[in-house]
Amino acid sequence: MEFVQKKKSNKHTFTLHDDYFNFAYKDNNGSGDVDLNYADLPQKSSVQIEQNEWFRNVGVLWVALGIVQYSQAIFLNMPLAGKGVWITVGSACLIWFYLSKVKYTVFRTERANVLVIQDKNHDKIIDELNKRRKSQLLAWYGDVNPQNNLENEIQKFKWLAEQNILSKEEAEIKIAQAELLQKANTQLPKERLN
């Protein structure tokens, strides 16, 4: 499955494989890609906004200059023709500043920051990544490991509940299974000794 996002000069491609995904990006500053396990994706994210501050600053300056010129013409009874040009140019810059804004949802991993452009595919991409993250974490850690000690198993299932991979009830059931297995394993050698 592949998702491609484009906005301004930014292009992000998410290629989803069974066990991992590839995040590729290309923008004015360069390009690159990284392969990540779904489990590497953190539960929490942040928002990053990319915008050209120059258009905002120049737009405000030109609108202010236009207002001063326009006010001066009215105050001095001068003709108003041509006095609103700076207001128009400044307003155009402010509109461009607003329309050229790019918002990202950012997932910070140890190997890379994964940026999802907030567009029409944003929710689909995040939902699919989270669905696969949950599936991978369950495959890796969802079963009771009889070789692991009981305390580690309890912590593992509590962590899975904190990550919203298991519900609290499911985690309690898994913990009860681990405790039962631990009891069975500790009682079994004693019975064999008799």
Summary of the structure (lengths in Angstrom):
residues: 194
radius of gyration: 28.6
end to end distance: 58.4
largest distance: 113.4
contacts: 506
relative contact order: 0.12
helix: 52%
strand: 24%
